[in-house]
Amino acid sequence: MPLRGELRVEELSRREYATHTEIKLAYDGEPGERIPAYLLMPRDAPSGRLPAVFAAHQCAWLCDIGKEQVVGHCVDLPDQAYGLELVCEGFVVLAPDANKVGERFDAKLRPPWQRAHSQPEQRNCCCASGGSWGYPRWKPVYDVMRGLDYLCQHERVDAARIGMVGHSLGADTTLWTLPFEPRLKAVAISGTGIIKTWKKDGWDPYGLAYEDLLKVIAPRPLIEVTGRRDPCNFLDNQSSPWSEAKMERKRHAHAAACAVYAERGCPDGLMLWEHDGGHAFPEEGRRLCYEPRNVS
């Protein structure tokens, strides 16, 4: 990975809401690159340092939207506004654009506001080479590290209480990052597809089975929200029909990793919450992620 130098944070705009302040800013990524992001600050928070969350957005081939959905700017994507919900819970929230998404969108991939579903090949989005899913693999991890650098130096953030939340691409990004980022103390993920075995396309970044990746993360608290009919749970490929046996593989992975959590003194640190839907982050699951839990 490139060395991480100064952030050179620049505030671009500020908007006041009844519950929070929304600050649009930019900071340095790798050399020569700027990362745009929203910082959400609770309005009526107590004095002193606050817990913070890095909120990673989904892809869904909405590469021209990115972080906007996390902070509640997309009225047709309410289940993706977890950054807005978290700032209302009292967290400082950082919501940046992933590589080749939002304000970092590469116009050569396809015309603006044209979804990949309408293209002959769905790789014309942020999963293209060099994007948030494509190679190089260090890129999404490095970008999260830069965001954590910013949160850790912020005067209102408690650097010992930083978590991460993400759906779909955001969930995968969270899992890619966790083995390398001890500053992340607790995470919540939804709709992760990292357990696929499409190694030829780079879907398996560490050569680990899903249960082994969860074991590496132990004993840090992790809650996963998953739909029983989410194709991302199907370990062979997304086009195969749903079956209970395929969902059972994820349950087995969690059970195996729970044993390691118990050995490391955090028996309740890993949680799998299932719903009957597909690739979504339903409100009940989100609220469960936000609730305080005693995992000691």
Protein Blocks (a to p, Z undefined) as FASTA:
>chain_A
ZZdddfkiacfbdcddfkbccddddddddehiacdddddddfkbcedjdddddddddfkl
pamnmmmmmnopamklmmlmmmmmmmmnopacdddddehiajlpcfklpcehiafklpmb
lklcfkbghiaklccfklmmmmmmmmmmmmmmpmkbcfklccdddehjlmmmmmmmmmmm
mkbmbdcdehiaklpcclknopamnopafklmmmmmpccdcdddddfklmklpmkbmkbc
cdfklmmmmmmmmmmmmmmmmmnopaklpccdddfbdcdddfklmmmmmpccdfZZ
